[in-house]
């Protein structure tokens, strides 16, 4: 956690996610112990947890190491604690040289070995979240009659449903979780009509199979009380359409699957779908890494 006006948003989101997923939450601040900045961060943590203002015992203050980049220090802390998720604050868009290399928060998200929740500096406070999106990718499997949801999609959706349930309970209201599958539009013929003998018919059949996959995936989920489950398919560019839909629907959190390999500047240059969501950052983004939650030491780090 950093000493910034948005520290309370990060602390609040970390407390919320920890309660929703039933895991221990650790709060880490890189700075000088006993400083005014560390005290302000501790007060933000205490406020998020509903505890007394004297919260120095809740915060793990670690000195900055000269010559070590902040994102590397955070990733080393994640590895040391065996964390399942890290919660960080992030600005909506990057500028100048960060367009290629990314901010500290995004560099952690690209390369961390655990799930990462980036809390946007805009939008509703975490305690007021009520609208959630989950990106559901389709994967073709050998010997299967049709596509299926990508590995990890079910555990991602389950985590988001749990967060939505906790938010709905805290507000004594209702929350909604929308499953979003992005489809590339089918090729069209000379007169603008799909279905020519160039393979478009097969593509249209594939789109129908993907819609069926999404419906079956939704039916397999158990939406908790107070949470409304929806599903929608969006034609267009993967990543870009999800971010756009999040803005159009005033979503509070978007859940996406992290790719199998760490992201980097090259994948950003090639506009990987996950990069498109992280760069736009229309709201808070949960980058889910499958298997991270199976570690024996289940902790979240903010």
Phi, psi and omega in degrees: 000146179248158177279092182214163179300342182260009180301324181294328178294318179294315180298319180295316179296320180295318178296320180296310182293321178300316178293321182293320185263356177068043180234160178288142179246128176248138180249122184239132177235128177266110183178202183260125179299136179082358181284166179297324179296315179297323179294319179294321178295318179299321178294324177295320179296315180298318180296320180294326181268356180071031181250182184294161181295335178277088187242026183300330180287347180275344188249129176266104182265125181239139181289147173288140180257121182299133178088354179255122180297144182304319181294326178290323178296320179293317180294326176294321178295319178300315181294320180298317183276349183062039187290148176269338181205147173239139181247124184225152173273148181211144176279154185299316184228157178260163179221163176045234185293340179290344176302331179259316188265344175079162177281174178301313182299317182288325178295324175296316180299322181295321194242353182297148179273008180230178175291153182227131174250114176265120182264114182293151181278001179235171179094184182291155176295149180308324181291346179256006180299138179215349185237119186233144176238146176230119176283124181245112179272150176256137178233135176276134180244139179299132179081000180265150180283348181195175181289160176227166179294145182298149176304134181097344182296322182292317180291326174298310180299321180297319178296316181294321177298321179294319177296317179298319179298316180296318179295316180297320180293321181292328182266353186054041180226204181241147175238159178232141176238121181251122175276125185241123174245125181265131181238137172287137183293144180291153177294141180249156182278188184297327182264013178081012181255133177286163172100025176284173183278028180253014180105358181296324179301319179295323180294318178297322176297322178295322178296320178297322179294323179291322176296321177297318178303315181296319178297316178296322179297316180297320180295334181277356180263149180252098181286126180290165178301138179088359180239123178267127182258129180231169177213142180212146174250138183236116175284141178140199184278122179304138182092307181293317181290324178296315178296320180294318180295324178298319178292316183296328183260006182053047180293153179261330181210138176241129176256129178226155178275136174283145176293163182298324180259150178301143177281158179207188183295329181292316179294331176290320179297326180271006176058055173301141182308320179295321177298322180298322178289314182294322180292319179288319181042065182292341180194195175296143181234126175259111178266106189267128175248117183296137178096340181296326182283357182267000180291150183295322180267094186270105180222151170248144179240131177248000000 
